Structure formats: C-alpha cells, structure tokens
Amino acid sequence: MKNYGKLYIDGSWHVPASNDLIEVVNPATEAVVGTVPAGNAEDVKAAALAAGNALPGWSTTSPEIRAGYLKRIHEALVVRGPELAELITSELGMPIKLSQRIQAGLPAVVLASYVKLLEDYPFSEHIGNSLVLKEPVGVVAAITPWNYPLHQLMIKVAAALAAGCTVIAKPSELTPLNAFVLAEIIDSSDLPPGVFNLLSGEGDVVGEPLVSDEGVDMVSFTGSTRVGKRISILAAQSVKRVALELGGKSAAILLPDADFETAVKATISNCFLNSGQTCSAHTRMLIPAETYEMVVPLVCQYAASFVPENPLDAQTRIGPLISAQQRERVLDYIRSGLAEGAEILVGGVDPPEGLPLGYYVRPTVFGRVTREMKIAREEIFGPVLSIMTYRDEDEAVAIANDSIYGLAGGIWSADEERAAQLARRLKTGQVDINGGRFNPLAPFGGYKQSGNGRELGRYGLEEFLQTKSLQF
Ligand code: NAD
C-alpha cells in the first residue's frame, strides 16, 4: 500500500485542508493499493500562491541552471524507474513489460530531451531593428488523465519548467500515486520551493477552481474532449492560455500495395495497446473492399493472440480496463456494434475466461463497419477495432477524415512517396507511415476536436513561452 496523506506545495509536504482521502484501486485485482488526499479549493489557493511567489525567481534563471535541475530530476527518475513501472501497473493495469518501457521509460526520455533542448534553444533573436524575446507564460496548471499518467504529466512539467514557468500538477484521481513519487523525486532535487506543486483530487472539486484561479496563467490539459470544452469555458473568464490534448478516433489506411500481414499485425497491436486506452490508437482499419476476405483470417489469427491476463506476468500482452465503469462503457459499444449490424470477427461481450476479478473485456474486432455506426464515430477507449472498406483513395481519405477528431493516423504502402502524399490529405496532427516509430521530439497534438497546441520537443516548449519584441 502506498498511502500519501499530504500534498506537495511550496517545497514541502503540506497538510491538506480536508482529511478526505481518495482510494486508488488496482484494476486487475479490484483491491485498494493506495490513498491520496482529496484536495479542495483551499488547497488550490495555497498552491497558486506558492507557484506565483516562486515565479519571479524561477522565470529569470538561466537555461543552464534550469537544465541542471532537470538533469538531477532525470537521474533520480531513472533510478526509481522499476518501482514506478510496478506502481503504474498496479494503478492502471498495463502489462508490466510495457509499463517498464512506456510508463516509466518514456517520461525519462522526454525529460532528457528537454535537458538537451535547453543547450541551444534560442530564447531571443534579432528581426530587423527588433529584439524578440521568448518569455515564460507564468504559472501553469497541468491537468492530466490516467492512461499514460507519468508520461502525460512529464510532457507538461518538463517543458514548462524548461521554459521558466512554475507548475501546479493535478493528476487523474484514478492513477495519482506515480505523481507523488515524482514529487518525492523533485523534492530531493532541491528545486526552489513553489516551482513544482502537486494537488490531488477530483476534477470538479480541484480542477475547476484551479482552472478558474486568477493566479494561474495557463492551463495545459490532457483528457476528454468533454472536459476540454468545460475547461475552455472556465479559462476564458480570465483569458488564460489553454492547451488541449483531447480524444481521437484515428484511422490506419492500408493501400492495395501494402504488406498486409505486417500492416494488420501492427494496426491490431496499436489498437490494443494499453487495452485500447490510448488517445492516438488506430481504432479504424481502412482496407480496399476487394481485400476483405483475404484480411479477415489474418485479423482473426493475430487478434486471438491478445489474451487478457494478469498484468504482472511478464508474458502478458493485454491487461484490464481502468475501472468497472470503463468496462461497462466499452461493453455498451460492443453491444451497439452488434445491434447496428457490424460483423463480429473476434471477441464479444462475454467476460474473458479464468479472470473472476478485474475489469477485463475480450479484445474485439468488428468487420463490415460503416461510417454511420456508433463504433465508427465515437472514441471507445477500449480494445475494439473497426474494419471498414473503401473503393479508392478518395473514399479512404473521406472516411478517415469523417470524424470530429483529428489526432493521429497511419498509412501503409510499398510506395513511401505515395503514402506521404496521402498523409497530407488527412486532417490529423500525426500520421505514421508504414508503422513509423514514436519520435519524442516530433510535435504531438490534434486537429479539430482533438485539441489545440502541440506537445513534445521544441513545439512543446513553445507552448509555455510568450513572445515580446523590443524595437531599437
Ligand atoms: P477526463 O477528461 O475525465 O479527466 C482528465 C483530467 O481532468 C483528470 O485529472 C480529471 O480529474 C480532470 N477533470 C475532470 N473534470 C474536470 C473539470 N470539470 N475541470 C477541471 N479538470 C477536470 O479524461 P480521462 O478519462 O482521465 O482520460 C481519457 C481521455 O483523455 C480520453 O478521451 C483520451 O482520448 C484523452 N487523452 C488524450 C490524449 C492526447 O494527448 N490527446 C492523451 C491521453 C488521453
């Protein structure tokens, strides 16, 4: 059990305004694995005051000094990596092998990328008779979801601190424990008091006063489109900067000349990663109509190799969903696919065998999905893949773009140039060509209702900077 009774505010562990606690549940065992304080509006005020007081000092440190702190935090993060991987698996249910690489490994990679970026990022430049300065936005509220909890937090914290901003982090109430480990690490790095603050609590109780607080200059939010809209409305009252990383319904297009075996396997792996709880998951697989009969056996064979099991076993590829509520939502989508006439190829609504506890569902693939079906339009956030067919490239693009979302996508073709041309027609922030691997320096973010702004690398740093020009 990991029990945290205090919040991290102004460089020390702070007694919360209320004694209420939030229980963190392991989704594989349904057992409580830890508790954190249920913060409230009074705690928000204390954090905003601390972050505001720390801003004049931190925002005027040199990039070298800031890089030095980030480097120290990185070193401690790497040391605690194995512990963090286990902790996140216990909060989230992601298989341990993947947690080690992604949940614990990626935040360290991202943090290191900002240490490096600070070596030569131009915080000023001359344009004609002007000196253009890049200055930190100010106090940043970083509000994050549960699916890649430390990664999503680190993307914001690393970039904001590198920019010279001070931060108030508000992780998801479902997976907050890893953020407390991060606070312990930051505490041991001797970062000046108030530069990083951690609040835990429910979105409406802590998130809303945080977004509305006059002392907060910017909200960087990752989460659902529904909450992103609410945050935009609240933040508009004080004209705060808002960066939003929201939901997705991404399409992988397999062109007729693609290596179908590789493309099918990669798309299924991508869709089922983290039990389908990935914002950028390729959840629609678009194939030429004439290949459907050839693709179905490939899909059935490979999808059947994803058998839900205990996430702590080293060979497990897919674990449970985050909560009983999420399992119900996903089962409702599977029921809706069946009711709307999609062809079920793998999975279904029956519980997986041999798992009496835990929020597991069967990884599911639907064939013959059409554009109007709910499973083709809405973000399911579970291991459910929809196969759709197209007649020509124009139709493939039209189907891919027929979404309120525009976060990611994929194109598979033997001809990279043809794939890149097609990628230009997709209204999404990222497109992977032939399974191109994740690049922690490439901008990540959405078109349309997938959000505003970009994270990672130089673009991620610039989210937290504002521009001033001096004329001579
Ligand atoms: P969520 O929107 O319910 O919650 C996200 C965070 O917002 C949590 O910390 C929550 O406490 C807080 N929150 C909730 N209501 C709030 C309010 N009224 N005011 C302020 N804060 C509030 O999302 P979730 O269920 O935790 O995460 C899943 C969603 O996140 C999915 O839609 C997914 O696509 C999206 N997501 C997007 C990205 C991306 O980079 N685009 C990455 C991961 C997840």
Residues whose N, C-alpha, C, O or C-beta is under 5 A from the ligand:
A	BS01	NAD	I143 T144 P145 W146 K170 P171 S172 E173 G201 E202 G203 D204 G207 E208 T222 G223 S224 T225 V227 R230 E245 L246 G247 G248 C279 S450
